[in-house]
Amino acid sequence: MRNIKYYMPAVFLIFFVITPAYAEEHYKKFGNGNVVFVKQNMSIDVEVATTKMQRTIGLMFRQS
């Protein structure tokens, strides 16, 4: 039990270093789409989250 105390900080550090890189890689694979409003003569480009991981990532890693 005492040995676990020594390894836990390393496990958390690895988790916090690897997770953002993993999430950012999946961010690049979002689908693209277009929503059209015919009456308003307007369209909006959208990104489509099709997997659970993409929905978890949500709006992270956006510049604007």
Summary of the structure (lengths in Angstrom):
residues: 64
radius of gyration: 19.1
end to end distance: 46.7
largest distance: 67.8
contacts: 115
relative contact order: 0.16
helix: 50%
strand: 22%
